[in-house]
Amino acid sequence: MRQPGKTPVVPVELTVRGRGRTVYLKLEGANPYGSLKDRTAASLVDGLERRGALEPGSVLVESTSGNLGVALAAIARRRGYRFVAVVDPKTTPENLAQLRRLGARIDCVETPDEAGGYLLARLERVRELCASGAFVWPDQYSNPANPRAHEQGTAPELLDQLHGDLDAVFVPVSTGGTLAGLARCFRRDSPATRIVAVDARGSVALGGRPGTRLLTGIGASRRSSFLTADLYDQSVLVGDAEAFAFCRALAAGTGISVGGSSGAALAACARLLARDPDLVRVACLCPDRGDRYASTIYDDGWLSRNGIDPGSLERGPVEAIGRERAPLAAV
């Protein structure tokens, strides 16, 4: 199995208020285990191994909405460890099935936390398990190995692919590790690039109002411990229906299927393109593939059951989304 990284950048065209605009999608679903979190998981486990915190048969435990758990389960199996994924009812059936196929033990919390999400409840469960002393917690929420993976890998790779010429980059936020790492690299190597943090409406990761949300893989029930205001230039909140609309429009127009966090990034990008005609070279970080959301985002019945009419999804100022040219390979 190849190492995480060297994912493609694919240009697509958004028709925004009658004008074609090119957007570069960094498709992290091309990683070996299907998401950006492959990079994070490898960095976390590598760091634990360097510190001597793991031995054959060690049991890793982590709170996850799905993607990091899948990556950790795969790495644990390859390296001779075991893994417990602490998940919640919003974890998609596709991710749960993949976790089981990889030999992970599933521990599901059922009660939401006071912010209306499940993150705080998952973290409390992880702490309960770790109190026994039988588990090793990588802690993606505060471990500096998380942002390091993106400062040293994701960000320079994207800059190389686009030859360092980028007006703005749109980055979904959950733990904040991806944005923090990417921002440190861009502030140093491409300081003119506008860094846009994309969060889910109802998330408090960037200090927003707590609320219920359907989106997974983006947002959090607590503020990110990695992020400070100087690391990004602006933030955009995106609601469930808007993110899902862009996921579906992208798949219909280009054949590229992505998850909700990617749809949110594309929605945020479209809003700014509509306001700023001078934005030319823009990129969206797309954390995962859409096949993990076949039973949710791409299922009309699921949308309807959750109060979203699949026939009236709005894409704001965007009239169409289509393919442009061949993907740009990683260097």
Backbone torsions as a table, in degrees:
resi	resn	phi	psi	omega
1	MET	NA	130.9	-178.4
2	ARG	-72.3	162.5	178.3
3	GLN	-75.1	155.4	175.0
4	PRO	-60.8	152.3	176.5
5	GLY	113.9	-178.1	-177.3
6	LYS	55.9	46.8	178.1
7	THR	-87.9	152.2	-174.6
8	PRO	-77.9	157.8	168.2
9	VAL	-111.9	126.0	-177.2
10	VAL	-117.5	124.0	175.8
11	PRO	-81.8	132.7	173.3
12	VAL	-125.4	160.2	179.9
13	GLU	-111.0	124.0	171.9
14	LEU	-100.9	127.6	173.0
15	THR	-89.5	105.3	-174.5
16	VAL	-110.9	109.7	-178.8
17	ARG	50.7	46.2	174.4
18	GLY	85.5	-1.3	-177.4
19	ARG	-118.2	130.9	177.4
20	GLY	-74.1	128.2	-179.9
21	ARG	-128.0	131.0	179.6
22	THR	-85.8	132.4	175.4
23	VAL	-126.2	130.7	179.2
24	TYR	-95.3	124.1	-179.7
25	LEU	-102.2	121.0	174.8
26	LYS	-89.6	103.5	-168.5
27	LEU	-90.3	91.2	-177.5
28	GLU	-75.6	-10.4	173.7
29	GLY	-64.2	-12.4	178.2
30	ALA	-80.2	-2.1	174.4
31	ASN	-65.3	160.7	-172.4
32	PRO	-54.3	-38.3	-178.1
33	TYR	-107.1	12.8	165.3
34	GLY	97.9	8.4	179.8
35	SER	-160.3	167.5	173.4
36	LEU	-54.5	-32.0	-176.0
37	LYS	-66.5	-12.1	172.5
38	ASP	-57.8	-42.7	179.9
39	ARG	-64.1	-45.0	-179.3
40	THR	-62.4	-47.9	-177.2
41	ALA	-61.0	-44.7	179.7
42	ALA	-61.6	-41.0	179.5
43	SER	-66.0	-41.1	179.2
44	LEU	-62.5	-48.6	-177.1
45	VAL	-69.7	-39.9	176.7
46	ASP	-57.5	-42.4	-179.9
47	GLY	-64.5	-41.9	177.6
48	LEU	-62.7	-40.9	179.6
49	GLU	-65.5	-40.8	179.2
50	ARG	-63.0	-32.8	179.9
51	ARG	-83.2	-4.1	-178.5
52	GLY	75.2	22.2	-177.3
53	ALA	-83.7	-8.2	-178.0
54	LEU	-123.0	147.4	173.4
55	GLU	-140.0	164.4	-179.4
56	PRO	-52.0	130.0	-180.0
57	GLY	89.1	-3.5	177.3
58	SER	-56.9	149.7	-179.1
59	VAL	-110.2	112.2	175.1
60	LEU	-83.6	145.6	174.4
61	VAL	-137.0	138.1	179.4
62	GLU	-151.8	144.9	169.6
63	SER	-76.8	132.3	-176.1
64	THR	-153.0	144.5	171.1
65	SER	-88.7	-4.8	176.0
66	GLY	148.8	-61.2	-170.0
67	ASN	-65.2	-47.4	180.0
68	LEU	-64.1	-37.3	178.7
69	GLY	-60.7	-43.7	178.5
70	VAL	-60.6	-45.8	-179.4
71	ALA	-64.9	-43.3	179.1
72	LEU	-65.2	-39.6	178.9
73	ALA	-61.5	-43.2	-179.6
74	ALA	-65.7	-44.5	-179.5
75	ILE	-66.9	-41.8	179.2
76	ALA	-59.6	-44.3	-179.1
77	ARG	-64.0	-40.6	-178.9
78	ARG	-68.6	-29.6	-173.9
79	ARG	-103.9	5.9	174.6
80	GLY	86.7	24.7	176.4
81	TYR	-111.9	173.6	171.9
82	ARG	-114.3	164.8	-174.9
83	PHE	-145.0	135.4	173.7
84	VAL	-114.9	122.0	178.8
85	ALA	-99.6	117.6	175.7
86	VAL	-92.3	109.6	-172.1
87	VAL	-119.8	-172.6	179.8
88	ASP	-144.8	176.3	-175.6
89	PRO	-63.6	-15.5	179.2
90	LYS	-84.1	-10.3	177.6
91	THR	-62.1	129.8	-172.8
92	THR	-69.2	150.4	176.2
93	PRO	-55.9	-34.3	179.8
94	GLU	-63.9	-43.2	178.8
95	ASN	-68.2	-39.5	178.1
96	LEU	-61.9	-42.7	179.6
97	ALA	-63.5	-41.0	179.2
98	GLN	-65.9	-40.8	177.4
99	LEU	-59.0	-44.2	-179.7
100	ARG	-66.1	-41.3	178.9
101	ARG	-59.7	-31.3	-178.6
102	LEU	-88.1	4.5	174.7
103	GLY	86.6	11.3	179.6
104	ALA	-73.8	148.4	168.9
105	ARG	-89.2	134.1	-177.7
106	ILE	-100.2	128.2	175.1
107	ASP	-125.3	108.3	-172.1
108	CYS	-106.2	122.7	172.1
109	VAL	-82.0	148.6	-173.7
110	GLU	-115.4	-18.9	-173.3
111	THR	-105.2	125.4	178.7
112	PRO	-63.7	157.6	175.3
113	ASP	-84.7	-179.5	-174.9
114	GLU	-67.3	-17.8	178.0
115	ALA	-84.7	-2.4	179.5
116	GLY	92.0	-5.7	176.9
117	GLY	-106.1	-162.9	-177.8
118	TYR	-121.5	-4.5	-174.1
119	LEU	-58.3	-49.3	-176.9
120	LEU	-63.7	-36.0	177.2
121	ALA	-66.9	-39.7	177.8
122	ARG	-64.2	-42.8	-179.7
123	LEU	-63.8	-39.4	177.4
124	GLU	-62.2	-38.9	178.3
125	ARG	-66.4	-40.4	176.7
126	VAL	-59.6	-43.8	179.8
127	ARG	-63.4	-38.6	177.2
128	GLU	-60.3	-45.4	-179.8
129	LEU	-65.1	-41.3	-177.6
130	CYS	-69.5	-22.5	180.0
131	ALA	-62.1	-22.8	179.4
132	SER	-75.2	-16.3	-179.2
133	GLY	81.9	2.0	-175.2
134	ALA	-95.7	0.8	-173.8
135	PHE	-125.9	153.4	173.9
136	VAL	-115.2	123.3	-176.3
137	TRP	-105.3	111.7	177.2
138	PRO	-63.5	-30.8	179.4
139	ASP	57.4	75.1	179.1
140	GLN	-62.6	-16.3	-173.8
141	TYR	-82.8	-18.0	-179.7
142	SER	-140.1	-4.8	-177.4
143	ASN	-75.5	122.4	-179.1
144	PRO	-62.3	-14.0	175.4
145	ALA	-64.8	-22.3	178.3
146	ASN	-65.8	-63.9	179.2
147	PRO	-63.1	-28.6	-179.5
148	ARG	-59.7	-37.4	-179.8
149	ALA	-58.2	-33.2	-174.9
150	HIS	-94.5	-28.3	173.5
151	GLU	-67.9	-38.0	-176.3
152	GLN	-95.1	-16.9	-175.6
153	GLY	-120.1	-71.6	-173.1
154	THR	-57.6	-50.4	-173.5
155	ALA	-67.0	-52.2	178.9
156	PRO	-62.8	-30.7	177.1
157	GLU	-63.0	-45.8	179.4
158	LEU	-64.1	-43.5	178.6
159	LEU	-61.5	-41.6	178.5
160	ASP	-62.9	-42.3	-177.9
161	GLN	-64.5	-33.2	-179.1
162	LEU	-104.6	16.8	173.1
163	HIS	57.1	32.7	176.3
164	GLY	69.4	10.5	-174.9
165	ASP	-111.1	96.7	-174.4
166	LEU	-148.5	123.5	179.4
167	ASP	-77.9	-37.7	-177.7
168	ALA	-155.2	149.1	175.1
169	VAL	-131.3	136.3	-176.2
170	PHE	-109.7	122.4	-171.3
171	VAL	-127.0	117.2	174.8
172	PRO	-65.9	148.5	-176.1
173	VAL	-118.3	131.5	167.6
174	SER	-130.1	-85.5	173.0
175	THR	-69.6	-24.1	-175.3
176	GLY	91.1	-5.3	-178.1
177	GLY	-64.9	-41.3	179.8
178	THR	-62.6	-49.1	-179.0
179	LEU	-63.0	-42.9	-178.7
180	ALA	-61.7	-46.4	-179.4
181	GLY	-66.5	-45.4	179.4
182	LEU	-61.6	-42.6	-177.4
183	ALA	-63.7	-40.3	179.9
184	ARG	-61.4	-41.3	177.9
185	CYS	-66.1	-46.0	-177.3
186	PHE	-67.6	-39.3	179.1
187	ARG	-60.7	-33.1	-178.8
188	ARG	-83.0	-46.2	-168.9
189	ASP	-104.0	-16.7	179.0
190	SER	-146.9	63.2	-170.4
191	PRO	-63.5	-19.3	-180.0
192	ALA	-80.0	-13.2	-178.9
193	THR	-71.1	129.2	176.2
194	ARG	-77.7	127.7	-178.8
195	ILE	-104.1	119.4	-176.1
196	VAL	-112.8	118.4	176.9
197	ALA	-86.0	128.8	-178.1
198	VAL	-113.0	121.7	-179.2
199	ASP	-125.1	161.0	178.5
200	ALA	-84.1	141.2	173.5
201	ARG	-63.2	128.5	-175.4
202	GLY	102.2	-10.2	176.8
203	SER	-87.5	151.4	175.5
204	VAL	-112.1	12.0	-177.0
205	ALA	-55.3	-36.1	179.7
206	LEU	-108.7	15.8	178.3
207	GLY	94.7	13.5	179.9
208	GLY	-75.9	178.6	178.6
209	ARG	-75.9	134.7	178.2
210	PRO	-70.3	147.1	177.8
211	GLY	-172.2	167.6	179.0
212	THR	-74.7	150.1	179.5
213	ARG	-153.3	153.2	177.5
214	LEU	-92.9	-28.2	-178.6
215	LEU	-58.2	136.3	172.3
216	THR	-120.9	158.8	-179.1
217	GLY	80.7	2.8	176.9
218	ILE	-149.3	143.5	-179.7
219	GLY	88.1	166.4	-178.9
220	ALA	-160.3	161.4	178.7
221	SER	-91.1	5.2	175.0
222	ARG	-146.8	161.3	-179.5
223	ARG	-68.0	146.8	177.8
224	SER	-67.7	136.5	176.7
225	SER	-85.0	-7.3	-178.0
226	PHE	-93.0	-21.0	-166.6
227	LEU	-101.5	137.2	168.6
228	THR	-124.3	159.0	-171.5
229	ALA	-61.1	-25.3	-177.7
230	ASP	-76.3	-8.4	-176.8
231	LEU	-84.4	-13.1	178.0
232	TYR	-142.5	154.8	-174.1
233	ASP	-90.5	-30.3	176.1
234	GLN	-159.9	163.2	177.9
235	SER	-126.5	151.5	179.6
236	VAL	-132.8	130.4	175.0
237	LEU	-97.3	135.5	-178.5
238	VAL	-126.6	134.1	178.6
239	GLY	-83.6	167.5	-177.4
240	ASP	-55.6	-55.6	-172.7
241	ALA	-62.0	-38.3	-179.7
242	GLU	-66.0	-43.9	178.5
243	ALA	-62.5	-43.8	-179.4
244	PHE	-64.7	-37.0	179.1
245	ALA	-60.0	-41.9	-179.4
246	PHE	-72.3	-34.8	174.3
247	CYS	-57.7	-48.7	-175.7
248	ARG	-70.2	-39.0	179.2
249	ALA	-66.5	-38.6	178.0
250	LEU	-63.6	-45.0	179.6
251	ALA	-63.1	-43.1	-178.5
252	ALA	-67.6	-37.9	-174.4
253	GLY	-87.2	-22.8	-173.5
254	THR	-130.8	-15.5	-174.0
255	GLY	81.8	2.9	178.7
256	ILE	-91.7	119.8	-177.3
257	SER	-107.3	122.5	-176.8
258	VAL	-130.0	168.0	178.5
259	GLY	-85.3	178.4	-173.5
260	GLY	-63.1	-34.6	179.1
261	SER	-65.1	-35.3	176.5
262	SER	-68.2	-41.4	176.4
263	GLY	-60.2	-38.2	177.6
264	ALA	-64.7	-42.6	178.8
265	ALA	-61.9	-42.1	-179.9
266	LEU	-67.0	-38.2	177.5
267	ALA	-63.6	-44.1	178.3
268	ALA	-62.7	-41.4	178.5
269	CYS	-60.9	-44.4	-179.4
270	ALA	-61.0	-40.2	178.8
271	ARG	-60.4	-45.7	-177.9
272	LEU	-71.5	-34.7	175.8
273	LEU	-62.1	-37.4	-179.9
274	ALA	-66.2	-31.4	-177.5
275	ARG	-87.5	-28.2	-170.9
276	ASP	-125.2	98.7	-178.7
277	PRO	-69.2	-12.8	-178.1
278	ASP	-87.2	-7.5	175.0
279	LEU	-74.1	119.5	-176.1
280	VAL	-116.9	-56.2	-177.3
281	ARG	-98.3	100.8	-178.2
282	VAL	-127.7	148.5	-179.3
283	ALA	-134.6	147.0	173.6
284	CYS	-117.3	130.8	172.9
285	LEU	-82.2	121.0	-176.6
286	CYS	-110.1	102.5	-168.0
287	PRO	-68.3	-29.9	-175.9
288	ASP	-153.0	-179.2	-177.1
289	ARG	-92.8	160.9	-179.5
290	GLY	-80.2	-15.1	-177.0
291	ASP	-64.3	-19.7	177.8
292	ARG	-79.3	-1.0	-177.9
293	TYR	-127.4	22.2	-179.1
294	ALA	-60.1	-34.3	-177.0
295	SER	-91.1	1.8	-179.1
296	THR	-125.5	-87.7	-174.9
297	ILE	-55.4	-38.6	-174.2
298	TYR	-97.3	12.6	-179.0
299	ASP	-112.6	115.3	-178.1
300	ASP	-58.9	-39.6	-179.0
301	GLY	-62.9	-42.4	179.5
302	TRP	-63.6	-44.6	178.1
303	LEU	-59.0	-46.6	-178.4
304	SER	-62.3	-42.1	179.5
305	ARG	-64.4	-22.2	179.7
306	ASN	-103.2	18.8	171.7
307	GLY	82.0	16.7	179.3
308	ILE	-115.4	122.9	178.9
309	ASP	-80.4	111.9	-177.7
310	PRO	-63.4	-19.3	-179.7
311	GLY	-84.8	-6.2	-177.2
312	SER	-127.9	29.0	177.9
313	LEU	-69.0	132.0	-174.7
314	GLU	-104.0	140.1	178.0
315	ARG	-111.6	22.5	176.9
316	GLY	57.8	-126.1	-174.1
317	PRO	-82.0	2.5	-173.7
318	VAL	-94.1	121.8	178.3
319	GLU	-87.7	-29.9	-176.5
320	ALA	-158.8	156.2	173.9
321	ILE	-131.8	130.6	-179.1
322	GLY	-145.5	169.6	178.6
323	ARG	-73.8	152.8	171.7
324	GLU	-114.5	-93.1	-173.6
325	ARG	-118.0	-173.3	178.1
326	ALA	-67.2	153.7	178.8
327	PRO	-63.9	155.5	175.6
328	LEU	-95.1	117.3	-179.1
329	ALA	-70.1	152.3	174.4
330	ALA	-71.4	148.6	179.9
331	VAL	-96.0	NA	NA
